[in-house]
Amino acid sequence: MAQTTPNHTQTVSGWAARDSSGKITPYVFKRRENGDDDVTIEILYCGMCHTDIHHAKNDWGITMYPLVPGHEITGIITKVGANVTKFKEGDKVGVGCLAATCLECEFCKESQENYCDKVQFTYNGIFWDGSITYGGYSKMLVADQRYVVHVPESLPMDAAAPLLCAGITVYSPMKDGGLLEKDSVAKRVGVIGLGGLGHVAVKFAKAFGHHVTVISTSPSKEQEARDRLGADDFVLSTQPKAMLAKKRTLDFIVDTVSAKHSLGPFLELLKVSGTLVVVGAPDKPMDLPSFPLIFGKRMVKGSLIGSMKETQEMLELCGKHNITCDIEVVQTDEINEALDRLAKNDVKYRFVIDIAGSPNGHHHKL
């Protein structure tokens, strides 16, 4: 059912999934007028996340069709509301996963609004006015200023887009684990899965001088992990002997794998009191054997994106250290092909849709 909210009068073209086939087709819909606290953003680029596939195919059973995915958005502000002070027309900005939170709970008050109980996401959420949120696979977006961040001048808009979800998703737990302090003691960090999230986790860890081990099921990824991303070590998780040789060697592990797997073998890699953070979101429960947990006093925790404050901080850090995502840019008529390839992990390391690109490939000059 298309939205009939009274002030949703702006016609926008985008791309949507209509049913659980997950096929994305052109879709014209309405967005709200720019309110006092809103900014209107002309979208230039939108990254493609595994979550987009889960939602498009209704894997989690919560999809409201038609679904306009996309929560790794960069663009230019074209309009600002009367109360907006942090942004002006022409600013380069980003929008990630958050569209609205309650603004009143302990988490909202402590800049942890990503854990608000009433959090609503950039797509497939319900905004304050009762409308369903539509994401970044579209030409323009109206967003509340509180959920928008500045993109540093030094970052290219296409390669910065995935930082808004993939980047913050690994930044937040690594910061939480004390890995991203200015003078942090060098730790031994493991990254499971070298995809959109994993490759950024390697870049963050290396920027702060840590020893990084990539743990993967793909032998082909060893060379790129070492040569392209500067990883110090590589372990094939499918080889029990290789895994055993690394027993109790790591302080901290970021698990970015979105398919069901057992945490047992990875927990064994941690030193006593080590931490494994789950940021990939398999839709089935993962196995968590008790022995590796108990015998190593280890901790397993989860982490969900990050706050707006952390997201801005992360972008500034990326600007300073020149950290961006390794991307493959696709045109809007290649969305379905890219989603199919993403489902097979056939991308290095993130697809980004060129939303504003004209058919002849000319881009806005940034």
Residue pairs with C-beta under 8 A, 6 or more apart in sequence:
2 29
2 30
2 66
3 29
3 30
3 131
3 132
5 30
5 32
5 129
5 130
5 131
7 32
7 33
7 129
8 30
8 31
8 32
8 33
8 131
9 30
9 32
9 33
10 30
10 31
10 32
10 33
10 140
10 142
11 28
11 29
11 30
12 28
12 29
12 30
12 31
12 134
12 138
12 139
12 140
13 26
13 27
13 28
13 138
13 139
14 26
14 27
14 28
14 29
14 68
14 134
14 137
14 138
14 139
15 24
15 25
15 26
15 27
15 68
15 137
15 138
15 332
15 335
16 24
16 25
16 26
16 27
16 29
16 65
16 66
16 67
16 68
16 134
16 137
17 23
17 24
17 55
17 56
17 57
17 63
17 65
17 66
17 67
17 69
18 25
18 27
18 65
18 66
19 65
20 57
20 58
20 63
21 57
22 53
22 56
22 57
22 339
23 336
24 56
24 69
24 137
24 335
24 336
24 339
27 66
27 68
29 66
29 68
29 134
29 138
31 134
31 140
31 141
31 142
32 38
32 127
32 129
32 131
32 142
33 142
34 40
34 79
34 80
34 81
34 142
35 81
35 142
35 144
36 81
36 82
36 83
36 84
37 81
37 83
37 84
37 144
37 145
37 146
38 80
38 81
38 84
38 142
38 143
38 144
38 145
39 77
39 79
39 80
39 81
39 84
39 87
39 93
39 142
39 143
39 145
39 148
40 77
40 78
40 79
40 80
40 140
40 141
40 142
41 73
41 75
41 76
41 77
41 78
41 93
41 95
41 140
41 141
41 142
41 143
41 148
42 75
42 76
42 77
42 78
42 139
42 140
42 356
43 73
43 74
43 75
43 136
43 138
43 139
43 140
43 141
43 355
43 356
44 74
44 75
44 76
44 157
44 158
44 354
44 355
44 356
44 363
44 364
44 366
45 73
45 74
45 75
45 157
45 158
45 161
45 329
45 352
45 353
45 354
45 355
45 356
46 70
46 72
46 73
46 74
46 135
46 136
46 137
46 161
46 352
46 353
46 355
47 70
47 72
47 73
47 161
47 162
47 164
47 165
47 166
47 196
47 325
47 327
47 350
47 351
47 352
47 353
48 69
48 70
48 72
48 330
48 335
48 338
48 339
48 342
48 350
48 351
48 352
48 353
49 71
49 72
49 162
49 165
49 166
49 196
50 196
50 258
50 280
50 281
50 342
51 69
51 71
51 165
51 281
52 69
52 70
52 339
53 59
53 339
53 342
53 343
54 60
54 281
54 283
55 62
55 63
55 67
55 69
55 123
55 124
56 63
56 67
56 69
56 339
57 63
59 283
60 283
62 124
63 124
64 124
64 132
67 123
67 124
68 123
68 134
68 135
68 136
68 137
68 138
69 123
69 124
69 135
69 136
69 137
70 122
70 123
70 135
70 136
70 137
70 138
70 353
71 95
71 96
71 97
71 121
71 122
71 123
71 135
71 136
71 164
71 165
72 96
72 136
72 161
72 162
72 163
72 164
72 165
72 166
72 350
72 352
73 94
73 95
73 96
73 122
73 135
73 136
73 141
73 161
73 164
74 92
74 93
74 94
74 151
74 157
74 158
74 160
74 161
74 164
75 92
75 93
75 94
75 95
75 140
75 141
75 157
75 355
75 356
76 90
76 91
76 92
76 93
76 364
77 87
77 88
77 89
77 90
77 91
77 93
78 89
78 140
79 89
80 87
80 88
80 89
80 145
81 145
83 145
84 145
86 145
86 148
86 150
87 93
87 145
87 148
87 150
91 150
92 150
92 151
92 153
92 157
92 366
93 148
93 149
93 150
93 151
94 148
94 149
94 150
94 151
94 160
94 161
94 163
94 164
94 311
94 315
95 122
95 136
95 141
95 143
95 147
95 148
95 149
95 164
96 122
96 147
96 149
96 164
96 165
96 168
96 305
96 311
97 114
97 121
97 122
97 164
97 165
97 305
98 113
98 114
98 119
98 120
98 121
98 122
98 147
98 305
98 308
99 120
99 121
99 122
99 125
99 127
99 133
99 143
99 144
99 147
100 118
100 119
100 120
100 125
100 127
100 128
100 133
100 144
100 147
101 107
101 108
101 113
101 114
101 116
101 118
101 119
101 120
102 108
102 116
102 117
102 118
103 113
103 146
105 116
105 117
105 118
107 113
107 114
107 115
107 116
107 117
108 116
111 307
111 308
111 309
111 310
112 307
113 119
113 307
113 308
114 304
114 305
114 306
114 307
115 304
119 125
120 126
120 127
120 133
121 133
122 133
122 135
122 136
122 147
123 133
123 134
123 135
123 136
124 132
124 133
124 135
125 132
125 133
126 132
126 133
127 133
135 141
136 355
137 335
137 353
137 355
138 355
139 355
139 356
146 308
147 308
149 164
149 308
149 311
149 312
149 315
150 312
150 315
151 157
151 160
151 315
152 315
152 316
152 318
152 319
153 319
154 319
154 322
155 163
155 315
155 318
155 319
155 324
156 324
156 366
157 366
158 327
158 329
158 352
158 354
159 324
159 325
159 326
159 327
159 352
160 315
160 318
160 324
160 325
161 325
161 327
161 352
162 196
162 200
162 325
162 327
162 350
162 352
163 200
163 314
163 315
163 318
163 324
163 325
164 311
165 305
166 196
166 197
166 200
166 325
166 350
167 200
167 314
167 315
167 318
167 325
168 305
168 306
168 310
168 311
168 314
169 197
169 279
169 303
169 304
169 305
169 306
170 197
170 198
170 200
170 201
170 204
170 254
170 256
170 279
171 180
171 200
171 204
171 306
171 310
171 314
171 317
172 303
172 305
172 306
172 307
172 310
173 254
173 277
173 279
173 301
173 303
174 180
174 189
174 201
174 204
174 205
174 252
174 254
175 306
175 310
176 277
176 303
177 252
177 275
177 277
178 184
179 187
179 189
179 204
179 205
179 208
179 210
179 252
180 204
180 208
180 317
181 208
184 208
184 209
184 210
186 209
186 210
186 211
187 210
187 211
187 251
187 252
188 210
188 211
188 213
188 249
188 250
188 251
188 252
188 271
189 201
189 205
189 210
189 211
189 212
189 213
189 250
189 251
189 252
189 253
189 254
190 212
190 213
190 214
190 215
190 250
190 252
190 253
190 254
190 266
190 269
190 270
191 198
191 201
191 202
191 205
191 212
191 213
191 214
191 215
191 231
191 253
191 254
191 256
192 198
192 215
192 216
192 237
192 253
192 254
192 255
192 256
192 257
192 266
193 215
193 216
193 255
193 256
193 257
193 258
193 280
194 202
194 214
194 216
194 218
194 221
194 224
194 225
194 229
194 349
195 256
195 345
195 347
195 349
196 325
196 347
196 349
196 350
197 254
197 256
197 279
197 280
198 214
198 254
198 256
198 349
199 229
199 325
199 326
199 348
199 349
200 323
200 325
200 349
201 254
201 256
202 212
202 214
202 225
202 229
202 230
202 231
203 229
203 323
204 323
205 212
206 212
206 229
206 230
206 231
207 317
207 321
207 323
211 232
211 233
212 230
212 231
212 232
212 233
213 231
213 232
213 233
213 234
213 235
213 246
213 249
213 250
214 221
214 222
214 225
214 229
214 231
214 233
214 234
214 235
215 234
215 235
215 237
215 253
215 266
215 269
216 222
216 225
216 234
216 235
216 236
216 237
217 236
217 237
217 238
219 236
221 234
222 234
224 348
225 231
225 234
226 232
226 234
228 326
233 246
235 242
235 243
235 246
235 269
236 242
237 243
237 265
237 266
240 265
243 265
243 268
243 269
244 268
246 269
247 268
247 269
248 268
248 269
248 270
248 271
248 272
248 296
249 269
249 271
250 269
250 270
250 271
250 274
251 270
251 271
251 274
251 275
252 270
252 274
252 275
252 276
252 277
253 266
253 269
253 270
253 274
253 275
253 276
253 277
254 277
254 279
255 263
255 266
255 276
255 277
255 278
255 279
255 280
256 279
256 280
257 280
257 282
258 280
258 281
258 282
259 280
259 282
260 282
260 283
260 284
260 285
260 286
261 282
261 286
261 287
262 286
262 287
262 288
262 289
263 276
263 278
263 286
263 287
263 288
263 289
263 292
263 300
264 287
264 288
264 289
264 291
264 292
266 276
267 276
267 289
267 292
267 293
267 296
267 298
267 300
268 292
268 296
270 276
270 296
270 298
271 296
272 296
272 297
272 298
273 296
273 297
273 298
273 299
274 296
274 298
274 299
275 298
275 299
275 300
275 301
276 298
276 299
276 300
276 301
277 300
277 301
277 302
277 303
278 286
278 300
278 301
278 302
278 303
279 302
279 303
288 300
292 298
293 300
305 311
306 314
317 323
318 324
325 349
325 350
325 352
326 348
326 349
326 350
327 349
327 350
327 351
327 352
328 338
328 347
328 348
328 350
328 351
328 352
329 351
329 352
329 353
329 354
330 337
330 338
330 351
330 352
330 353
330 354
331 353
331 354
331 357
331 361
332 353
332 354
332 355
332 357
335 353
338 347
338 351
338 353
341 347
341 351
342 351
354 363
356 363
356 364
357 363
